Amino acid sequence: MARTYTVSPTQPGAYPTIRDALEVAADDSVISIAPGEYLEALHVGGRRLKLVAAGDPGSVTIDARGFGQPAVSVSGGQVGLEGLTLRAGDTAALSAHGSRLSVRQCTADSGYGAAVAVTGGTELTAFEVKVTGGQFGFVIEDATGTIDKCEVSNITDDAVIVRLGADPVIRNSTIAGCGFRGVYVYQGGRPTIERCDISGAGDVGISVASQSSATITGCWVHDTQGVGVMFGRGTGGLVEECRIENTAQPGIHVDEGAQPVIREASEDHQPKVGAAAVESAAVQDTAKVDKLLAELDSMIGLAGVKDEVRALIDEIQVNEWRRQAGLAVGGASHHLIFTGAPGTGKTTVARIYGQLLQALGVLPNGQFKEVARRDLVGQYIGHTAEKATSVFQEALGGVLFIDEAYTLSRSGGSSADFGQEAIDTLVKLMEDHRDQVAVIVAGYTVEMQTFLDANSGLASRFAKTLEFENYSPNELVLIVNRIARNDDYLLASGLDDALREWFGQIQRGQNFGNAREARKLLESMRKAQSGRLRGLGSMPTRDDLRTLVLDDLLVATR
């Protein structure tokens, strides 16, 4: 497990400077930096470390303007930076050579030099990085990596330079305001530039020169003093589905001897570009998604429900990939209807579903709020709308689970009007906050249809109905075994067959409790075992205490 070293000039027991923590930190550790300004110039060589702001992004500033060195320089090793503001004077604010460097939600600026300079085979991952000043923004030299959802502005010269065979992927990023070129590719550079917004350049938007090649797709190049895209002699590449607007003419200039492929954008396809276009893109925790799906799969039975949930999750993941690719994504409702008898796992699946939505970045959190009629319906006219709205707002960001939802639409007495008022209020709130909450209503299959008929717009608010079928006798036996095992009990040989026979012959009316029946039966068997062991007249063995036998079942079902 990674160790965390705390840096704070005021906290007792913490390291007063980042340099102090760096000197003692072991590999694979995290240096957590308290909010504030640190006048330091840091060098990290051959280490595996993360430097993380303990507060919000931007709450920690490393200012090296008085040192004539980068705020952070990295040589070799694997370093991660998160939430930091890096400042330097006449050198790069952040430099790396021969390293693996991950930079997330950081800000960098330099007086005269590159804000971020990576060289010598460095692999850079930059996500949501803002470059706010410098002679150059990013300089990628003999390096690779990904620049995603970044912003570069207020640059004196070229905003992004790619040279000496560097082949980064620059996507979903915004370059606005530079004295010379937006992106300059030369000396064999081979970048891929996707869905970027490039504007306000003092010369060319994207310039490809000296034996270089660039793949430029889905970009918007506009409002530049020079042409939008220029290919010099001996260069190649691809320009596809790009918008070139309000630039010098021609929008795309190709010198004699250059051989790029130019594919004009169709008029009806205008891809979303720049950092702002993917501002709402979800950050997905794929490891957590896999863990939750494994938890769902471990539930007994419910094959159809599991398939439906997986299909919903697959659709959410693909939609997010489409959004990141700049493709259109239709609005999707995450509200669901769960129908079926009690004790079939509806509440458990609802909890897992909420956590899945959180892990996929669809909802801010996976909180789960379970309510019933009494929580939504007031006691006098006007009280219900207020009560239902309050409950709904408490559930924002997670799942609102309404059990036995059909009771809201039951007729009889003055309270029926209040139930209808709750339904009408929920219909409006579900539409107004469709991206902020998942509402799941649950109940018996037939009664839930009556509930949906109570408001003409109610059924359309839900994406899908999931039917939870009764457990088979075999599945109920498995449930008994699982509950027993979790409570440190064992079933004697032959007891499984007896349980299967019992579950196969009992009546299954509408109120049959499924897993609840299995738990109730097991509780009765435990009580029967207690009476049996008390009657032994001697201290039972450990195996006796753990084992349930056929006689316990016979007593429990007598």
C-alpha positions, 0 to 999 in steps of 0.5 A: 500500500502506498505511503502518504507524506504530508507537507504543510508549513503549519501542521505539526508533524508534517514536512515543512517543504516539498523538498523535505518530503522528496528527500525521504519519500519512498518509491510508489508513495504520495506526497500530499501538499497542503494548500498554500504557496511554496517558493521552491524549484523541485527536481525528481530524478529516477523516482516513482512518486505522486505530488498531489494538492491536498485541497481543490485543484489550484490550491497549491502553487509551486513558484520557482520564478526566483530560482531560474529553474523549472518549478518541477523538473523530472528525469527518469522514473514515473511521476504524477502531478495533480491539482498543482499550479506551477510557475517559472521565470525564464525557463519551463514551468514543468520539464521532463526528460526520459520519463513517464509523466502524468499531469492532471488538473494542473496550471502552468505558466512561464515568463520566457520559455515553455510552460510544459516541455517534454523531451528524450522519449518522455511519455506524457499524459496531460489531462485538464491542464491549463497553460496560461502564459509563456513564450511557448505552451507545450513543447513535445520533442522526441516524445509521445503521449496524450494531451486531452481536454487541455487549454492553452492561452496567452502565449507569446510565440507558438502555442504547441510545438511538436518536433524531432519525431514526436507523435503525441495525440492532442485531443479535445483541447482549446488553443486561443490566443498566441503570437505566432502559430497555434500548432507548429509541427516540424523536424519529422513530427507526427502528431494526431490532432483531434477535435481541437478548437484553435483560434486567435493565432497571429499567423497559421492555425496549424503549420506542418513543415520539414518532412513532418506529417499530421493527422487532423480530424474533427477540428475547428480552426478559426479567426487566425491572421494566417491560413487555417492549415498549412502543409509545407514542401515534403510533408503529408498527413490528413485533414478530415471533417474540419471546419476552417472559418475566418482565416486568411485564404485559402483556408488550407494551403498546400505547398508544391511537393506536399501530399496531404489527403484533404477530406472536406467536412460535410455541412451537416456534421459539425463535431464538438471541439475543444475542452469546453465541448467535453466539459461534462464528459464522465470520468469512469472508474472501470475497475469499480464497474467491473467489481460491481458487475461481479457483485451483481453476477454473484447474486443467485438467479435473476438471469434476465435482470442481470442481462438487462442491467448489463445492457444498460451499462454497455449503452452508457459506456458506449455513449460516453465513448461517442461523446469523447469522439465528438459524436452525437449522443441522445438524451437517456433516462436512467429511471427504471421500473422493478416489478415482481414479488417481494424478496427477489433482490430488487433493493439490492440490485437498485443499490448496485445500479446506483453505484454503477452509475456513480462509477460510470460518472453518470451520477455524482455519487452512489447514495441510495435513498429508499422511501415509501408512501408515508415519506412522500404523501402529506396530511393536507392539501399542498403539503404533499408537493412540498414533502415529495420535493424535499425527499427528491432533492435529498436524493439528487446525485444518487438513487431514489428508490420508491418501494410499493410505489403503486400505493400512491395511486390507490383509491379510497378516502381523501388521501387518494388525492394526496397520493395523486399529487405526489405522483404528479410532483414526481413526474415533473421533478423526474424530467427537470432533473433527469441527469441528476438522479435515478428514480426506481419504482418497485412493486407487484407486476399488476399493481405497478401498471395501475400506478403507471396509468395514474399520470399520462406522462409517468410511463414515458419517464422510465427507460425500462421495466425489469421483471424480477421472477420468483426464485426456483426451489433450487435457487432458494436452497442456494440462498439458504446455504449462502445465508447459513454460511455467512452466519457460520452454519453448515447444513447436514448431508441430505438437508439440501434435498429436504429443503428443495422438496419443501420449497417445491410444495409450498404455496406461492401466492402474491405475498410469497416472500422468496428470499425472505421466506428462505431467511425466515425458515433458516431462523426457525431452523436455528431456533429448533437447533437451540432447543435440540442442543439444550436437550442433550444434557452436555456441552455440544461440540463445535461441529454440533453448534455449527450444523443444522440437521433434518430434525431442525427442518422438520420442527421448523416446518411442523 
